Structure formats: C-alpha cells, structure tokens
Amino acid sequence: MLLVDITSRGAGLFGSRTAVRTSDGAQTYRQLHAGVCGLIDLLATAGGVGRGTRLAILAPNGIVFLQAVFAASWLGAVVVPLNTRLSPDDIRFQLDDAEVRHGLIDPALSELARASGLLERTHWPTGDALVDALAGRSASVEELIASGVVRSALPTDPVVQLYTSGTTGRPKGCLLTQAGWLAANANVAHRFSLVDSDVLLGVYPLFHVAGLGLAMAHLMVGGSVVFPDGADPEALWSAIERHSVTVAGLPGLPAALERPGAGTAGRSLRILFGGANMESAHTLRRVGEVLPGAEFLGIYGSTEGGNVVSVSTLAEERERPGTIGRALLGFDVAILDSDDRLLGPGQEGVLCLRGLSVMAGYAGRERDTAEALRSGWLHTGDIMRLDADGYLYFVDRDKDMIKPGGENVYSIEVERVLLQHPAVADVAVLGVPDSRWGEAVKALVVLAPDAEATLEDLDAHCLAGLAPFKRPRWYEFTDAIPRSVTGKIVKRDLRAAHDPARSVRLRERA
C-alpha cells in the first residue's frame, strides 16, 4: 500500500460519505479522490513532478493540503509542508535546504511566498485558479494510467519532509516514509478506537506531524475531518456542536473549558486529547465537570517517531503521577544511557524507539542521521524512565536542564509539583540568570479563575514536594503561557523574554 490508497480505498468503501468539511463546503470520499487524481495529472504533466521531487505547500489547513500529500504519494514526490507562521528567511532556508523546485501557494500568502523565494520556483496558486487548472484533468485511476501517469513510488520512499522546530540550531528535514505514515495512522486508529462515524476537529496545523497524522488516521477508517473557521474558542465550540465532532484537542484548554455553554456544545465529544502529563490538576478536574461524556487522553509525540508515541488516560495520570502512559502498539521502547546501554526499571536515561513509523533520517545530513539512529534505535533526546509495568515517565528534555549552583534540576519535575496546587491552572519552569546561583529556577504561573495564591503559598507547596535547591527562586504571574501551535512551551523564547523588573526574586532561606 501507498498513502494514496487511503483516498482510492475510501472512494470505493465510503464514496458518498463526507470526508472533509471546511467553511466553504464539504467533499465526499469520491470527490476527494477525484481531486487527488486531477492534481496528480496536473503535477506530473504540467509540472514534471515525479519521484524524489520536492513539492512545498504554503497554505492553511484545507482540502487541497491533504490532496497534495496524497497526490505526491502516487508520484513518489516528497511534500515539504511550510509553517505559515515562520519568517521569510526561515522559509527560504527550508526551501533551499530541501532543494524545492515546485510549490502550491494559497493566494492569501502570496506576499510571504514572494519574500521567501517560493514564487521563484514553479508554482500553482490554490483556490479558484487551481479549480480552473484541474478542469478536464483525470478524475480516476483508470484515466491516469491511460494518460501514462503511473504509480512510481515504493512504500519505503519518503513522502513528507517535515522540519523540526530547531530548538538547538537550524531545523533539520525529517523524512517520513509512505509505510511509516500508514503505520503511524494505524497506531492512532487503534489507540483512539477510531470508527467510520468519528469526526475530528482539525484545528492542529497540517504542517506539523500531529495535525497531518490525526487527519489521515481518521480518513483511513472512513471518518470525517472538520477544519474550523478560526482557532478561537467560540469558533471551535461552534464547529464541535454544529458538526457533532467526536474527537478534538483544544488549544488553550484551561480557558476553552471556561467558555459559557462549553458543556452543551461539547456533548458529542467522546475523546478530548491534550499533552500527556501537561495539564494541571485543576484543568483535568474541569474536563470531568464540563465534559463528563468525554475521555481525556494525554499524548506524547515525536516528529522523528512519526507522530503519537504514547498515550495516558486520566485514571493513569492520577494513579501513576508523572506518567505519560504506555507506548503504542507499533513501538518497541528502551531507556538507554549515554553509552547506549540498556537501563532497568526506574533508571533515568534517553527514550529510544524502534518501529515502522520511525523516520528514515534527516535529509542531506548523514552524520545527524547516524547519530539519531545509532545502535538501531531512534534516540529522542528526551530524558525518561520506565517502570516495571511498562509505563513511561517524562523527566525532562535534555536541553531544558537547569543547573542552579551546579545541581541538576529537571524543569518538568518542578512543573509537575506546581500543577498539583489547586490554584494553579498552568505553569512553565525555566532557567534564568541569577547573581547568587549563576542560573536559577523560574516559574511563570497562571492562576485558575477566581483562585488566589501568594508567592509564600507556592513556595511552601514546592518545599513540601521538592528538594530545597529545586524550588523556584523567581516567579512571574501571567495571564497565559505562550505555546507553539502544537501546544509545546518554547522555553528558549521564555528565557529570552525574562525581565527581572516583571518578576519577583524570593529571599534566600536562612
């Protein structure tokens, strides 16, 4: 099988059922696949796109984005999804690094395309212009074959080149194969118990592994994907209610749960997902109160791993504090030390993965690929431990280690303690410069609605659950913790934004 078989198979099994819905309308599985065939014809005959060709996509979530990925699958081309929030220089780097020669561009993003150099490549605008360009093109597999456009890809071929976030330098192009995506989709479908009646709220960007993977997993089982018209809570709850969404993740979950009418709007939800062991005790309690019919699933994922790696339930997070759940069916996991020796239960080391969905490597970076995939394992760079029952516990990202006075402090551990305080709705912990310790622990804290807590309260709470050297010395109260579009806290940005004048430095204890 290839990735494109999701739509060809879907057209045969679920032909008249809605596959994708946007604010502009909906497409059935049959219509979705006909569009894929037409795009294959256009890219191959008018653009010379073939096996190994890099095709950039600069567009928001929508039907064409998905069709382009499936069309590339047939042709053996490699899609390079571009983050629409990046600067022109960042996009130009990715275009040059991937040696992109072709692109699909949303007209609303034409200025960004021009400034980044994408307009200098062979390109097609989406929207009405693309509809006109596809008119009269092949609308079936039979027509494609008759016109000489044959399937030339192999399951082991890369089909998507996703760029990592580049937290420690320039991003790298992560190569995910056709077979890898199918395995990742099957992993999600199995763990989420997806069926053809499920409807996904497609709010997470398709230019990230989670957004694209969750959408394809739903299409693989005959479900539907709804792309909302905006990401504000009002638009999301409206889309959930109007289209009877069953599976959703909500950016800014604590605030979204407090919207008037959320419980009524979300009564169709059976799964609400968020970050594994990332939500506060207050937020998890509110999930049960506002959406009693929805099961909360915490997700830990990895671009290099191919998408979702482990899932935790609400019960597991309560019974096993700190867990991010067990690895999904398609993964073998191990905790290795710095010499790649296997560690036993409870020992902290690097999480390493094996499985069909794991990346093929980093494009053009043999040394980085060899380092990441050494000893036959994908080394994630995340520090974890594994208990005797197979549950994973996220300790921290190696790069987020804080070293006050030469001691090692994992920021995740401090966050986990603060999130158990009943007044804390959200928190981010990071290291900041400090005249006494060189580097000190800082906590940015969001209080729950109508809740109160003093710095003394929070400090006493931390001292009850942490060694004294791990407690935050710096505090800053804020209305919201800035996060990336995938819900991750980008701590390098928080460190750069640290302003002692807006923060409070606690006095040293005697």
N, C-alpha and C positions, 0 to 999 in steps of 0.2 A: 504493500500500500504506500501511497504518497499522501501528503497533506491535502491535495486537491480532491482526493477521494471522499473527504468529508462532505463536499458540496455535490459531487456526482452521485454518491450513495444517497445523500439526503434528498436529491431531486427525485430519485426513484422510490424511496421509502416514505418521505414526508412531503411530497410535491406541493400540495395546496396549503400546507400549514405555514404560518408566519415564522420566518427565520430571524429577520432583523427588522426592528422598528426604530424610526427616528422621528423628529418633529415634522419632517417633510413627508412622511408616509411610511409604508411598510413594504417588504418584499417577502414573497413566499420562497420556499426552498427551490422551487423550479425556476423562479425569476432570478434568485441569487446565483444559481449555477449558470443560467443563460448569460448573465452579465460577466461571470468569470470566463466563459468561453469566448465572448466577444473581446474581452480585454486581452486574453491570450493571443487572439488573432491580431489585434492592433499592435501589441508589443513586439510580436515576432515578425510580422510582415512589414509594418511601417517603421519600426524602430530597431530591428535587428537584435532584439533582446533574446539571449539564449543561455545555454549552460554556463554558469560562472559569472554572468553579467551582474553587476551591482546596480540595483534599482532603488533609489531613495524615495521615501514617501514623506512629504511635508504637508500634513493635513490633520485636522482634528478627528476624533472618533466618528466613524460613519461606515456606511456600507462599502464605499469604494476602497477604503483602507483594507477591509477584510478581503474583498475581491482581488486586490493586488497581491496579497500574500498567497492566496490560492492559485492565482494565475502564474506567479513566479514558481510555485511548486511544480506545475506541469512542465514549464520551460527549463527547469534546472537553474533558474536565476536566483540571486540572493537579494532579499529585501533589506534595506538599511532604513529602519524607522527613525525619523529625526524628531527629537524633543522640541516641540514648538515654543518652549519657554527659554531655550538657550539663546545666547548672544550670536550674532552673525559670525564672529570669529570662532566660536566653539563649533558651530555647524560646518564652517569651512574646513576646520581641522578634520572632522569626521568624513566629509566628502572626499578630501584629498587622501586621508589615511586609507579609506575603503576603495579608492580609485573608482568612485561613482561616475558613470557616464550617462545615466538616464534618471529621470525623476518624474514623479506625479506630484502636482502642486495645487493646493487649494488656492483659488484666486484671492481670498482674503489675506493670504500670507505671502503674496507676491513681492512685497517690499522686503520681507525677511529673506525670501528666496534670492532676490536681486543682490542684497547686501552680502549674502553668504557665498555667492557664486553659483548657486544652483541653476539660475537662468542661463548660465553659460554652457550648460550641458543640454543634451537632447531631452526635452520635457513635454509633458502634456498637462494642461490645466484640467482640474476636475469640474464638477458641476455641469451646466448646460453644454459647455464646449465638449466635454467628454461624451456626453449623451449623443451629440451630433457625430462625433468621431466614430462611435461604436455602431451607428445606424448602418444596417445591412451587413454587419460583420457576422461571423459564425456564431450560432447560438446553441450548438450542440457538439458533442464529441465527434459524431459522425462527420459533421461539416468540417471540423478542424482537421481530421485525418484526411478527408478528401482534398483539402486545400494544401496538404503537405506539412501541416504543423503537428508533428508527432511528439509524444511524451519522450523526453530525452533524459529525464532525471533518474537517479537511483535513491533508494531510501537512506543511504549513508551520506548523501550530498547535503551540504549546508543549505538552508533555505532562508534563514534570518541571521543578520549580523547586528546584534544589539550591543550598544556601547555601555560600558559600566559607568558608574557615577563619577569615577575619577577622584575619590576622596584622598588618595595619596599621590596624585600626579595626573598626567594626561589619561583620559579614558582609553580602554582597550576594547577592540571589537570582538565580542564573544560570539563564536559560531555555533549555532544550534541547528541540528540536522532534521530532516524530514521524519525519520524514525524516532528521533529524540522527542520531537513535538508530539507525535502520536502517543508515545509512552507517557509523557507528562500529562497529556489530556486524559488518558485512561486512569492515571493516578488520581487526578482531581475528580473525575466522574465516579470512581469507586469510593473515595473517602467522603464525598459530598452526597453519595447515593442519588446521583442525578438521574432523572427520568425525562421522558419527552414532554411532560407537562410543565417542567420547570422554566421559569422566566428569570433571567439575570438582569440586574440593573448594571449596565455597562458604564459606570462612572469613572473607573480607573483607566488611565490613558493606554491606548493600544501601542504606544511607543515604548511601553515597559512590559516586562515579561509577564507580570501578573494580569494586567489588563487584557493582553492578547491571549494568554493561555486560558484564562477563565472563560472568555468569549468562545474560543474554539472548543473547549470541553463541552459547553452547553450545545453547540451546534453538532458535535459529534454524536450526541444522544438524541437529537431531534428536538431539543428545546429552543427557546427564543432568547434573543438579546435585545434589550431596550436601551437605546442611547438617549439619556435625558437631555433636555434643552437647558443646560446650565448645571452648575455643581453646588449652588446654594441650597440650604436645607429645604426651602419652600419648593423649589423645582424638583428636588429628589423625592420628597414625600408625595408630591403631586403625581409624579411618574409611577411611584410604587403603588399608589392607590388606584390610579386610572388603568394601569395595565396588569394589576394583580401580580406584582413581582413576588417571587418566592425566595430568591437568593440575592443578597445585597451586602455590600460593605459601604459604610457611610464615612466619608472624610469628616474629621472633626466630630467624632461620635459623641463625646460628652455634651456638646452644645446641641447636636441634632436631636438627642433624646429629650431635650427640654422644650422643643418646639410645641406650641399648642396643637393638639389634635394628632400628635405623632402616633399614639397608640391605635387610634381609629384608622389612620392612613396605612399603618403597617400591619394590619391584621392578616394580610395574605402571606406574610413572610414566614418561612419555615426555617431558614438559615440566615443569621446575621454574622458576618465574619469580620474580624479585626486582627490586630497584631497579637501573636502569641505572647502571653505574659507581659503585655504592654499597656493594658488598660487598668485603671485604678479600681480599688475595691468599690468605691462609690459608683463608678460607671457600670461595672458588672452588676451591681445591685439594681441600678436603674434599668438595665436591659430586661431583667426579670420582671420588674414592675410595669414598665411601659409596653413591652412586647412579650407577654407570657407565653405566647404560642410559638416563639422563635427559639431555635437552639443557637447558642453562641459558639462559634468555632474560632480559635486563635490560630493564625497562620504564621509559620516561619518559612520564608522562601529564599531562593538564590537564583540570580540570573545564570550563573555558571552551572547550577544544578538543574536548570531547565524550567523552573517555576516553583510550585509548592513542594517543600521538603518534609515538613512535619505539621501536624495539626493537634491542638489541645482542645478539650472540651471545658466548659465552665466547671464541671464537677472535678475534673483532673487538676485544674489550676487551684481549686480550693483544697483538695485533698493532698496535693503534692506541690506546696508553694515553690514557685520558681520554674516549674516545668513548662516546656513548650511542646509537650506531647511526645508521641512516638513517630518515627519516620514512616512515610507512606509505603505502600506495598512494594513499589518498584525500586526501593533503595536498600542497599547494604550500608551500614554506618559503622564508623570506628572512631575512637578518640586516640590520637597519636601524639607522642611527644616531639620535641624538636629534632630528634634523630629518627623519626618515623617508626618508633617502637610502640606497640600496642599497649595502651593503659587499661587498667582494670576499673571496675565499678567505683564511682565516687572520685576518681582521679581526674584532674583538670588538664586538658590539652586541646589540640586543634580538632574540630569536627572535620572528618573526611568522609567522602561519599563515593559509592560505586552504583551505577545504574544506567539504563538505556537512555535516560533523558539528559545525562551529563554532557556538557559542551564537548565539541570536537577539539576546541582550542581557541587561542586568540589569533585573529587574522594577522599574518605577517610578523608574528612575534614568537619565534620558535623557542627562544630562551624562557620567556614568560610562560609559554605553554608547558614546557618541560618541567618548570618549577612547580606550576599549579597541579600538574597531573603526575607527579613523580610517584614511584612505587605502586602505580596502578590505581591511585586514589585521587579524587579531586580534593585538594586542600582548600577549605573555605576561608581560612583566616579568622574564623570565629572561635573563641575560647569557650568550651563546653565541658560538661561531664555527663556520664551515662550511668543510670542506676542499674541495679540487678534485674529490674523488671523491663528494661529497655526504654525507659523514659529519659528524654534529653532535657538538660538544664542549661540555659544560656547564661554564661558567666560574663562575658563582655566581648567586644571586638578588640582585637589586639591593639589596634591603633588608638582606642579610646581609653587606654590605661592612664590613670592619674598617679603621680608619684610625689605626694607631699613628704618632704623631709627624707626622700629615698625609699619610703614604703610604697608598696603596690596597692592601689585601690581600684577595684572594678566599678565603673560608674553604674552599671546595671544593678549591682548589689545595693547601692545607695538608693537608686530609683525605686527598687522593689520595696524597700523598707518605707520610704516616704509615701508610696502609693497605698500603703495599708492604713495610713492615717485617715480617719473618717472625713476630715475637712479638705483633703487634697483630691482634686479632680484630675490633675495632670502635672507632670514634672519632667524636667530634663536636668541631668547632672553632668558636669564637665569640669575640666581642669583650667584654672586661670592663674596668671602670675600673682605671686604673693611675696611680700618683703620678708616675712618670717620663715616661710617654708619653701620658698622658691616657686613651688606650684601648690595650689590649694584646691580643695573640693568646693565647687559652687553648685547651688541648686536654684533653678528657675521654677517657681511654683505657681500653679493656677489653683485657686481655691474653688471648691464646689459652690453652686448658687446658695446664697443665704448662709453660708458657713463662715465661721471665724476661727482663726488660729494665729497666735503670736509666734514670733521667732523663738521665744523661750519654749513654747509648746512643741514646736517642731524639733528643736534641739534636744529636748528631753525625750521625745519619741525616738529620735535617731540613737541617742545614747543607750536607750533600752534595747535596741536591736542591732547595734553595730559596735565594733571596737572604737574607742575614742578617736584614734587617728583617722578613721574613715568618715567621721561626721563632717557635714559641710561647714566650712568657716565663712563662706559667703552665701548670701541669699538675695534673691530678687523676685518680687511678686509681679506677675504679668497676667494679662487677660487671656493669652493663648500662647502655646508653644509652637513656633514656626516649624513646619514639616514640609518634606518634599511631597510631590503629587502622589507618591505611593505610601505616604504615611510615616516615612522614616524621619527621625530627627537628624538634621545635618549639623553635627556638632562643630565642625570646622567653622561654619558661619556664626554659630553662637559664641564660639571663642573669639572670633574677630570682632563681634559686636559688644563684647564685655566692656562695660563702662563703670568704673568704681563709683562714680558720682550717683549712679542709679541703683547701686547695690548697697547692702549692709554687711559689714565685716563684724562677725561676732568677736567679743573679747575672749582672750585665751582663758581657759580654766586654770585655776590655781593648781 
